[in-house]
Amino acid sequence: MIFFGDKKEVRQMDFKTMTLMEEYVKVRGLGDRLALMKDIIDWQAFRPMIGSVFHDDDKVGGRPHTDELVIARILTVQAMYNLSD
């Protein structure tokens, strides 16, 4: 039996689907670190610090900068998982 949201559909599962579903259950049991980070960290505290780096006012012009919270989250994930640019 395969579950799609709140619907149940009965059909024969192939080996690939069965393996993927088993792996998904294992990963889901480990917990979601990103959701945990979102709940624990006060991301708004980073906004003034990162915003002070940008100098994009109406006088200078140019493309608007990326949201400060997005930058803070990206840098945190990069540091957690040892990722490069």
N, C-alpha and C positions, 0 to 999 in steps of 0.2 A: 504494500500500500504506500502510495506516495502522497505527501501533503503539499498543497500549493496554497499558502496563506491559511484561510480557514476552510478551504475546500478539501475534500478527500477524493482522490481519484485512484481507482483500482486498475492497475495494469502491470504487465510483466516488466521488471526492471532489468536492464542490461548490466553487464559487469562494470562498465565505466561509471554509470549513474550510481550504482550501489557503492562503489569505491569512493566517489566524490562525496556522497552523503555521509559515509562513515568518517571521512576526514573532516568534513564540516562540523560534525558533532564533536569530534575531538578538539578542534580549534575553538569552537564556541564554548567548550568547557574550560578553556584556559583563561577566559575573560578578555575583555576589550580594553586595552591600555589607553587607547585614544579617548574613549568615553570616560574612563576614570580620570584622565588628565583634565578633561573638560570640566568635570565636577569639582576637582580639587584645587586647580590653579585659578587665581583671580587674574584673568587675562587683561582686564581693563587697566590694571596697574602698569602694563607695558606700553600702553598707547602714548602717553606723553614722552616717555624716554625714546621710543623709536620715531615718533613724529618729529622730534627736535632735529633729527638727522636730515629730513627732507627740507628743501628750500624751493618749493614749487608754488609760489603765490601768483597772483595775476600779473605782476610786473615782469616776472621772469618768463612765465608761460611754459609751454611744453606739455608733455603727457602727464595726466594725474598719476600720482604714485599708488602703489599697492597698499591696501588696507594694513594698518599697523598690526592688527591682531593676526592676520594671515601670515605676516612675516615672523611674528613671535612664535606662532605654532610651527611653522616650517623649520625654523632654527632649532626648536626644541626636539622635533622628530628627527632632524638630521643628527643632533648630538646623541639622542637615545640609541639610534640604530647605526651610528657610525657611517652615515651616508655623505657622499660628496655632492657638489653642485650637479 
